């Protein structure tokens, strides 16, 4: 029995955690398993729901806080940067102190910040709170995984990982179902109350049914702090460039270029620091290996392709004059499709099927994007039900097998690689999402300008319809040209996403054939 175990616990050898900082996995009665499952849902929503509500309602909330769209984007910047950086320290903190004590320490200042926003709802406080939320979200996501691992029997425990990473994905469609007017009242008071309620609920649930104890080891080294000091500002700068570039425009804002240069220098500093360390925090050779590079590229490409759902379809419907409250039916279907994707992934999962599941997800995403590429000014939510359901299904169908692939490689290499894997997986998802929005948003702007020029060149004053529009007002004609150009550009965005998804599937297919020919193993084995 480990030194920190309560006297009531006695563990068999097979119940020991795979990695230090992870809880033991004893047999639980059925009622306790359901309790852990319910706590996992609470943790997943506490980690992701408030951020999703802010992300999908940015323009409306900007008006509430009295700031511009560019300003409100900084909330996303700091959240992503702190979330992507947090595992550098959180994993070692879990190894040293245990998972629940670490989360309790993080929850206290977060609750204080959210509570303060109820009385001082300023933009500065919102930025600080988003930073704390990003850091805390990584820990709560880990608690989601650990609680689900306790809820599942040992034979099907890998399925818990798929469900655990699928649960936070549901936050975005759930946030779309919330009424915008209610969220923006009194300086986002509704969102703050939701954050506060979820945080208190997470704190109470983790104390009501705590996780089993864990083995603790000394893990921190002084140079860990230096790596974090270099990595965090680098992520802030990179996130700022990717988020704000399409609003300020890349070639019109010199400081974007300087920020990118500074980010590269800081990342080089991280690499040099880790390369020269005796016990590096990041295993650079492992990260740079062909298998992990493939994993990162596929994960990022699929995450990039999924930006079509959050950018393309919403942008298209916004041009049609629809607001968030008119899209509830669409996102209810998206929510159901995400749940279906998670369930299907869990049911079909086997170690040798992982590459095929990921390839299938990419093809499903490609099909959904292809359906979206035929939109017109008459397109409304019902015409997007099928395509958006396919994209939603593909997103959750992909994420679980991809994570298990990487995690299987971590287990085979040893616990020292868990920090490296957590960081690169977080980067592939966070930076992949920002890069996807930046790429698709910039492409849409460029294509809309090109389509507008093409439409203008075909407008002849002698054409009776053109003459009638001119008689009705030049502004009316310009508005129609702009609308049609933007719709055509969003169709181009969907085609680009389709091509990216097909190329991703083709690459996975090539890797499968290559591994068979050379006799290599192409899939990571899930940890037992």
C-alpha positions as CSV (number, residue, x, y, z in Angstrom):
1,X,0.0,0.0,0.0
2,X,1.5,3.4,-0.9
3,X,2.5,5.7,1.9
4,X,-0.3,8.3,1.2
5,X,-3.1,5.8,1.0
6,X,-6.0,5.9,3.4
7,X,-6.2,2.8,5.7
8,X,-9.4,1.7,4.1
9,X,-7.7,1.1,0.8
10,X,-5.8,-2.0,-0.2
11,X,-4.6,-2.3,-3.8
12,X,-3.6,-5.2,-5.9
13,X,-0.5,-4.9,-8.1
14,X,-2.6,-4.5,-11.3
15,X,-4.4,-1.5,-9.7
16,X,-1.3,0.6,-9.4
17,X,-1.2,3.7,-11.7
18,X,0.7,3.6,-14.9
19,X,2.3,7.0,-14.2
20,X,3.1,8.9,-10.9
21,X,0.4,11.4,-10.1
22,X,-2.4,9.2,-11.5
23,X,-4.8,7.7,-9.0
24,X,-5.0,4.0,-8.3
25,X,-7.8,2.0,-10.0
26,X,-9.5,-0.3,-7.5
27,X,-12.7,-2.1,-8.1
28,X,-15.7,0.1,-7.3
29,X,-19.4,-0.8,-6.6
30,X,-21.8,0.2,-9.3
31,X,-23.2,3.2,-7.5
32,X,-19.7,4.7,-7.0
33,X,-18.9,4.2,-10.7
34,X,-22.0,6.2,-11.7
35,X,-20.9,8.9,-9.2
36,X,-17.5,9.1,-10.9
37,X,-19.2,9.3,-14.3
38,X,-21.4,12.2,-13.2
39,X,-18.4,14.1,-11.7
40,X,-16.6,13.6,-15.0
41,X,-19.4,15.4,-16.8
42,X,-19.3,18.3,-14.3
43,X,-15.5,18.6,-14.7
44,X,-15.8,18.6,-18.5
45,X,-18.4,21.4,-18.5
46,X,-16.5,23.4,-15.9
47,X,-13.4,23.2,-18.1
48,X,-15.0,24.2,-21.4
49,X,-18.5,25.7,-21.2
50,X,-17.7,29.3,-20.2
51,X,-14.9,29.6,-22.7
52,X,-17.2,28.2,-25.5
53,X,-19.9,30.7,-24.5
54,X,-17.4,33.6,-24.8
55,X,-15.9,32.3,-28.1
56,X,-19.1,31.8,-30.0
57,X,-20.7,35.1,-28.8
58,X,-17.6,37.4,-29.2
59,X,-19.2,40.2,-31.3
60,X,-22.2,40.5,-29.0
61,X,-20.1,40.4,-25.8
62,X,-17.8,43.0,-27.2
63,X,-20.6,45.5,-27.3
64,X,-21.5,44.5,-23.7
65,X,-18.0,45.3,-22.5
66,X,-17.7,48.4,-24.7
67,X,-14.7,47.1,-26.7
68,X,-14.1,46.2,-30.3
69,X,-14.0,42.8,-32.0
70,X,-10.2,43.0,-32.0
71,X,-10.2,43.7,-28.2
72,X,-12.6,40.8,-27.4
73,X,-10.3,38.5,-29.3
74,X,-7.7,38.9,-26.7
75,X,-9.8,36.8,-24.4
76,X,-9.3,33.9,-26.8
77,X,-5.6,34.7,-27.1
78,X,-4.8,34.5,-23.3
79,X,-7.1,31.5,-22.8
80,X,-5.4,29.5,-25.5
81,X,-1.9,30.5,-24.5
82,X,-2.3,29.6,-20.8
83,X,-4.2,26.4,-21.7
84,X,-1.5,25.2,-24.1
85,X,1.3,26.1,-21.6
86,X,-0.3,24.8,-18.4
87,X,0.7,21.1,-18.8
88,X,4.4,22.0,-18.6
89,X,3.9,22.5,-14.9
90,X,0.6,20.8,-14.0
91,X,1.7,17.3,-14.8
92,X,4.8,17.6,-12.6
93,X,2.7,19.3,-9.9
94,X,0.3,16.2,-10.0
95,X,3.3,13.9,-9.6
96,X,4.5,15.9,-6.6
97,X,1.3,16.7,-4.8
98,X,-1.4,14.6,-6.3
99,X,-4.1,15.6,-8.8
100,X,-6.9,16.8,-6.5
101,X,-4.8,19.0,-4.3
102,X,-3.4,20.8,-7.3
103,X,-6.9,21.4,-8.8
104,X,-8.1,22.7,-5.5
105,X,-5.2,25.2,-5.3
106,X,-6.1,26.4,-8.9
107,X,-9.8,26.6,-8.2
108,X,-9.5,29.0,-5.3
109,X,-7.9,32.0,-7.2
110,X,-10.2,31.3,-10.2
111,X,-13.3,31.5,-8.0
112,X,-12.0,34.7,-6.5
113,X,-11.4,36.3,-9.9
114,X,-14.8,35.3,-11.2
115,X,-16.5,36.6,-8.0
116,X,-14.6,39.9,-8.4
117,X,-16.0,40.3,-11.9
118,X,-19.5,40.3,-10.6
119,X,-18.7,43.6,-8.9
120,X,-16.0,45.0,-11.3
121,X,-17.0,43.7,-14.8
122,X,-14.1,45.4,-16.6
123,X,-12.3,44.2,-19.7
124,X,-9.0,44.0,-17.8
125,X,-10.6,41.7,-15.2
126,X,-12.0,39.6,-18.0
127,X,-8.5,39.1,-19.6
128,X,-7.0,38.0,-16.2
129,X,-9.9,35.7,-15.6
130,X,-9.5,34.1,-19.0
131,X,-5.8,33.4,-18.3
132,X,-6.8,31.7,-15.0
133,X,-9.5,29.8,-16.8
134,X,-7.2,28.5,-19.5
135,X,-4.7,27.2,-16.9
136,X,-7.5,25.6,-14.8
137,X,-9.2,24.0,-17.8
138,X,-6.2,21.7,-18.4
139,X,-6.4,20.4,-14.9
140,X,-10.2,20.0,-15.0
141,X,-9.8,18.1,-18.3
142,X,-7.4,15.7,-16.5
143,X,-9.9,15.2,-13.7
144,X,-12.5,14.4,-16.4
145,X,-10.3,11.6,-17.6
146,X,-9.4,10.2,-14.2
147,X,-13.0,10.2,-13.0
148,X,-14.1,8.3,-16.1
149,X,-11.2,5.8,-15.7
150,X,-12.6,5.0,-12.3
151,X,-16.1,4.7,-13.7
152,X,-15.2,2.0,-16.3
153,X,-14.2,-1.6,-15.7
154,X,-10.6,-2.5,-16.4
155,X,-11.4,-4.4,-19.6
156,X,-12.9,-1.4,-21.4
157,X,-11.0,1.4,-19.7
158,X,-9.5,2.8,-22.9
159,X,-13.0,3.8,-23.9
160,X,-13.1,6.2,-21.0
161,X,-10.3,8.2,-22.7
162,X,-12.4,8.6,-25.8
163,X,-15.5,9.7,-23.9
164,X,-13.4,12.0,-21.7
165,X,-11.9,13.9,-24.7
166,X,-15.3,14.0,-26.4
167,X,-17.2,15.5,-23.5
168,X,-15.5,19.0,-23.7
169,X,-16.2,19.1,-27.4
170,X,-20.0,19.3,-26.6
171,X,-19.5,22.7,-25.0
172,X,-19.5,24.6,-28.3
173,X,-23.0,23.4,-29.5
174,X,-24.3,23.8,-26.0
175,X,-23.0,27.4,-25.9
176,X,-24.7,28.0,-29.2
177,X,-28.0,27.0,-27.6
178,X,-27.8,29.7,-25.0
179,X,-29.7,33.0,-25.6
180,X,-27.2,35.7,-26.5
181,X,-29.2,38.5,-24.8
182,X,-29.1,36.6,-21.5
183,X,-25.3,36.0,-21.7
184,X,-24.5,39.6,-22.3
185,X,-26.5,41.2,-19.5
186,X,-24.7,43.5,-17.1
187,X,-21.2,43.0,-18.3
188,X,-21.5,39.2,-18.9
189,X,-23.0,38.7,-15.4
190,X,-24.8,35.5,-16.6
191,X,-21.5,34.0,-17.9
192,X,-19.8,34.9,-14.6
193,X,-22.6,33.3,-12.6
194,X,-22.3,30.2,-14.8
195,X,-18.5,30.1,-14.3
196,X,-18.9,30.5,-10.5
197,X,-21.6,27.8,-10.3
198,X,-19.6,25.3,-12.3
199,X,-16.4,26.0,-10.3
200,X,-18.2,25.5,-7.0
201,X,-19.9,22.4,-8.3
202,X,-16.5,21.0,-9.4
203,X,-15.0,21.7,-6.0
204,X,-17.9,20.1,-4.1
205,X,-18.0,17.1,-6.4
206,X,-14.3,16.4,-6.1
207,X,-14.6,16.5,-2.3
208,X,-17.8,14.5,-2.1
209,X,-16.4,11.6,-4.0
210,X,-12.6,12.0,-4.1
211,X,-10.4,10.0,-6.4
212,X,-8.3,7.1,-4.9
213,X,-4.8,8.1,-3.7
214,X,-1.8,8.2,-5.9
215,X,1.9,7.7,-5.7
216,X,3.9,10.9,-5.3
217,X,7.4,11.5,-6.5
218,X,9.8,14.5,-6.5
219,X,9.4,15.9,-9.9
220,X,10.3,19.6,-10.1
221,X,13.7,21.0,-11.2
222,X,14.8,24.7,-11.2
223,X,15.1,24.8,-15.0
224,X,11.4,23.8,-15.3
225,X,10.6,27.4,-14.4
226,X,12.9,28.8,-17.0
227,X,11.2,26.7,-19.7
228,X,7.8,28.0,-18.6
229,X,9.0,31.6,-18.5
230,X,10.1,31.2,-22.2
231,X,7.2,29.1,-23.4
232,X,4.3,31.1,-22.0
233,X,5.1,34.5,-23.7
234,X,6.0,32.6,-26.9
235,X,2.5,31.1,-26.9
236,X,0.9,34.4,-26.1
237,X,2.7,36.1,-29.0
238,X,1.9,33.2,-31.4
239,X,-1.7,33.1,-30.3
240,X,-2.0,36.9,-30.8
241,X,-0.6,36.7,-34.3
242,X,-2.9,33.8,-35.4
243,X,-6.0,35.3,-33.8
244,X,-5.6,39.0,-34.7
245,X,-3.9,38.7,-38.1
246,X,-7.1,38.3,-40.1
247,X,-8.7,41.3,-38.3
248,X,-5.8,43.7,-38.5
249,X,-4.5,42.1,-41.7
250,X,-1.1,40.5,-41.9
251,X,0.6,43.0,-44.2
252,X,-1.0,46.1,-42.7
253,X,0.2,45.7,-39.1
254,X,3.9,45.7,-38.6
255,X,3.8,44.6,-34.9
256,X,2.4,41.3,-36.0
257,X,5.6,40.5,-37.8
258,X,7.7,41.6,-34.8
259,X,5.6,39.5,-32.5
260,X,6.1,36.5,-34.6
261,X,9.9,37.0,-34.7
262,X,9.9,37.4,-30.9
263,X,7.8,34.1,-30.6
264,X,10.3,32.3,-32.7
265,X,13.2,33.5,-30.6
266,X,11.5,32.4,-27.4
267,X,10.7,29.0,-28.8
268,X,14.4,28.6,-29.9
269,X,15.2,29.5,-26.3
270,X,12.9,26.7,-25.1
271,X,14.5,24.2,-27.4
272,X,18.1,25.2,-26.4
273,X,17.2,25.0,-22.7
274,X,15.6,21.6,-23.0
275,X,18.4,20.3,-25.3
276,X,21.1,21.2,-22.8
277,X,19.3,19.8,-19.7
278,X,20.2,16.5,-18.1
279,X,16.6,15.7,-17.3
280,X,14.6,17.7,-19.9
281,X,11.0,18.6,-19.4
282,X,10.3,18.1,-23.2
283,X,11.8,15.1,-24.9
284,X,12.8,16.8,-28.1
285,X,14.2,13.8,-29.9
286,X,10.9,11.9,-29.3
287,X,8.8,14.9,-30.3
288,X,10.9,15.1,-33.5
289,X,10.6,11.4,-34.4
290,X,8.7,10.5,-37.6
291,X,5.8,8.8,-35.8
292,X,5.1,11.7,-33.5
293,X,5.6,14.2,-36.3
294,X,3.0,12.3,-38.3
295,X,0.7,12.3,-35.3
296,X,1.0,16.1,-34.8
297,X,0.5,16.9,-38.4
298,X,-2.6,14.7,-38.8
299,X,-4.1,16.0,-35.5
300,X,-3.4,19.6,-36.6
301,X,-4.8,19.1,-40.1
302,X,-8.0,17.6,-38.9
303,X,-8.4,20.3,-36.2
304,X,-7.7,22.9,-38.9
305,X,-10.4,21.4,-41.2
306,X,-12.9,21.5,-38.4
307,X,-12.6,25.2,-38.3
308,X,-15.0,25.2,-41.2
309,X,-17.8,24.5,-38.7
310,X,-17.0,27.4,-36.4
311,X,-16.1,29.8,-39.1
312,X,-17.5,28.8,-42.5
313,X,-21.1,27.9,-41.7
314,X,-21.6,30.6,-39.1
315,X,-20.1,33.2,-41.4
316,X,-22.3,32.1,-44.2
317,X,-25.5,32.3,-42.2
318,X,-24.5,35.6,-40.6
319,X,-24.3,37.1,-44.2
320,X,-27.9,35.8,-44.6
321,X,-28.9,38.0,-41.7
322,X,-29.3,35.2,-39.1
323,X,-28.1,35.6,-35.5
324,X,-27.1,33.0,-33.0
325,X,-30.6,32.7,-31.5
326,X,-31.9,31.6,-34.9
327,X,-29.4,28.7,-35.1
328,X,-30.6,26.7,-32.1
329,X,-32.1,23.9,-34.3
330,X,-28.9,23.6,-36.3
331,X,-26.7,23.3,-33.2
332,X,-29.0,20.9,-31.5
333,X,-28.4,18.6,-34.4
334,X,-24.7,19.3,-34.1
335,X,-24.8,18.3,-30.5
336,X,-26.6,15.0,-31.2
337,X,-24.1,14.3,-34.0
338,X,-21.1,14.9,-31.6
339,X,-22.5,12.5,-29.1
340,X,-23.1,10.0,-31.8
341,X,-19.5,10.4,-33.0
342,X,-18.1,9.8,-29.5
343,X,-20.3,6.7,-29.0
344,X,-19.4,5.3,-32.5
345,X,-15.7,5.9,-31.8
346,X,-15.9,4.1,-28.5
347,X,-17.9,1.1,-29.9
348,X,-15.6,0.6,-32.9
349,X,-12.3,1.2,-31.2
350,X,-9.6,-1.5,-31.4
351,X,-5.9,-0.9,-31.4
352,X,-5.4,-2.1,-35.0
353,X,-8.4,0.1,-36.1
354,X,-7.0,3.4,-34.9
355,X,-5.5,4.6,-38.2
356,X,-8.7,3.5,-40.1
357,X,-10.9,5.4,-37.7
358,X,-8.9,8.6,-38.1
359,X,-8.9,8.2,-41.9
360,X,-12.7,7.6,-41.8
361,X,-13.1,10.8,-39.7
362,X,-11.2,12.8,-42.3
363,X,-13.3,11.5,-45.1
364,X,-16.5,12.2,-43.2
365,X,-15.3,15.8,-42.7
366,X,-14.4,16.1,-46.4
367,X,-18.0,14.9,-47.3
368,X,-19.5,17.5,-45.0
369,X,-17.4,20.3,-46.4
370,X,-18.3,19.2,-50.0
371,X,-22.0,19.5,-49.2
372,X,-21.4,23.0,-47.7
373,X,-19.6,24.2,-50.9
374,X,-22.9,24.6,-52.8
375,X,-24.4,27.3,-50.6
376,X,-26.3,30.3,-52.0
377,X,-28.0,33.4,-50.7
378,X,-31.1,31.2,-50.1
379,X,-29.2,28.8,-47.8
380,X,-30.7,28.6,-44.3
381,X,-30.0,26.3,-41.3
382,X,-32.2,23.4,-42.6
383,X,-30.0,23.1,-45.7
384,X,-26.9,22.7,-43.5
385,X,-28.3,20.1,-41.1
386,X,-26.7,17.1,-42.9
387,X,-23.3,18.7,-43.7
388,X,-22.9,20.2,-40.2
389,X,-23.9,16.9,-38.6
390,X,-21.2,15.1,-40.7
391,X,-18.6,17.6,-39.6
392,X,-19.6,17.3,-35.9
393,X,-19.7,13.5,-36.1
394,X,-16.2,13.5,-37.7
395,X,-14.7,15.8,-35.1
396,X,-15.6,13.6,-32.1
397,X,-15.0,10.4,-34.1
398,X,-11.5,11.5,-34.7
399,X,-10.3,13.0,-31.4
400,X,-10.4,9.8,-29.2
401,X,-8.5,7.4,-31.5
402,X,-5.9,10.1,-32.2
403,X,-5.3,10.7,-28.5
404,X,-5.1,6.9,-27.8
405,X,-2.6,6.6,-30.6
406,X,-0.3,9.1,-29.0
407,X,-0.9,7.9,-25.5
408,X,-0.1,4.3,-26.4
409,X,3.3,5.5,-27.6
410,X,3.8,7.4,-24.3
411,X,3.2,4.2,-22.3
412,X,5.6,2.2,-24.3
413,X,8.3,4.9,-23.9
414,X,7.8,5.4,-20.2
415,X,6.2,8.0,-17.9
416,X,8.9,10.6,-18.6
417,X,7.3,11.3,-22.0
418,X,3.8,12.3,-20.7
419,X,4.7,16.0,-20.4
420,X,6.0,16.1,-23.9
421,X,2.9,14.3,-25.3
422,X,0.4,16.5,-23.3
423,X,2.1,19.6,-24.6
424,X,2.2,18.6,-28.3
425,X,-1.3,17.3,-28.2
426,X,-2.5,20.5,-26.6
427,X,-0.6,22.5,-29.2
428,X,-2.0,20.5,-32.1
429,X,-5.5,21.3,-30.9
430,X,-5.1,24.8,-29.7
431,X,-2.8,26.1,-32.3
432,X,-4.5,24.0,-35.0
433,X,-7.8,25.7,-34.1
434,X,-6.3,29.2,-34.2
435,X,-4.4,28.4,-37.4
436,X,-7.5,27.0,-39.0
437,X,-9.6,30.1,-38.3
438,X,-6.7,32.3,-39.4
439,X,-6.2,30.4,-42.7
440,X,-9.9,30.1,-43.5
441,X,-10.7,33.6,-42.5
442,X,-7.8,35.1,-44.6
443,X,-8.7,32.9,-47.5
444,X,-12.3,34.0,-47.3
445,X,-11.3,37.7,-47.3
446,X,-9.0,37.2,-50.3
447,X,-11.6,35.2,-52.3
448,X,-14.4,37.6,-51.5
449,X,-12.3,40.4,-53.0
450,X,-11.6,38.4,-56.1
451,X,-15.2,37.4,-56.6
452,X,-16.3,41.0,-56.0
453,X,-13.9,42.2,-58.8
454,X,-15.2,39.4,-61.1
455,X,-18.8,40.4,-60.4
456,X,-18.1,44.1,-61.0
457,X,-16.5,43.3,-64.4
458,X,-19.7,41.7,-65.5
459,X,-22.0,44.5,-64.5
460,X,-22.9,46.4,-67.6
461,X,-24.8,49.6,-67.4
462,X,-26.8,48.5,-70.5
463,X,-28.1,45.4,-68.7
464,X,-31.8,46.1,-67.7
465,X,-31.4,44.4,-64.4
466,X,-28.3,46.3,-63.6
467,X,-29.9,49.6,-64.6
468,X,-32.9,48.8,-62.4
469,X,-30.5,48.2,-59.4
470,X,-28.7,51.4,-60.1
471,X,-32.0,53.3,-60.2
472,X,-32.8,51.8,-56.8
473,X,-29.5,53.1,-55.5
474,X,-25.8,52.3,-55.9
475,X,-25.5,51.2,-52.3
476,X,-28.2,48.6,-52.9
477,X,-26.2,47.2,-55.9
478,X,-22.9,47.2,-53.9
479,X,-24.6,45.4,-51.1
480,X,-25.8,42.6,-53.4
481,X,-22.3,42.3,-55.0
482,X,-20.7,42.1,-51.6
483,X,-23.1,39.5,-50.3
484,X,-22.8,37.3,-53.4
485,X,-19.0,37.6,-53.3
486,X,-18.8,36.6,-49.7
487,X,-21.1,33.6,-50.3
488,X,-18.9,32.5,-53.2
489,X,-15.9,32.9,-51.0
490,X,-17.4,30.8,-48.2
491,X,-18.0,28.1,-50.8
492,X,-14.3,28.3,-51.7
493,X,-13.5,27.9,-48.0
494,X,-15.6,24.7,-47.9
495,X,-13.8,23.3,-50.9
496,X,-10.4,24.1,-49.4
497,X,-11.4,22.2,-46.2
498,X,-12.6,19.3,-48.4
499,X,-9.2,19.2,-50.1
500,X,-7.3,19.4,-46.8
501,X,-9.4,16.6,-45.3
502,X,-9.0,14.4,-48.4
503,X,-5.2,14.9,-48.4
504,X,-5.1,14.0,-44.7
505,X,-7.0,10.8,-45.4
506,X,-4.7,10.0,-48.3
507,X,-1.7,10.5,-46.1
508,X,-3.0,8.2,-43.5
509,X,-3.8,5.6,-46.2
510,X,-0.2,5.9,-47.5
511,X,1.1,5.4,-43.9
512,X,-1.0,2.3,-43.5
513,X,0.3,0.8,-46.8
514,X,3.9,1.8,-46.0
515,X,3.7,0.2,-42.6
516,X,2.3,-3.0,-44.0
517,X,5.0,-3.2,-46.7
518,X,7.8,-2.5,-44.3
519,X,6.3,-4.6,-41.5
520,X,6.1,-1.6,-39.0
521,X,3.3,-1.1,-36.5
522,X,1.1,1.8,-37.4
523,X,-1.1,2.2,-34.4
524,X,-0.3,2.9,-30.8
525,X,-1.6,0.4,-28.3
526,X,-4.0,1.9,-25.7
527,X,-2.9,1.6,-22.2
528,X,-4.6,-1.0,-20.0
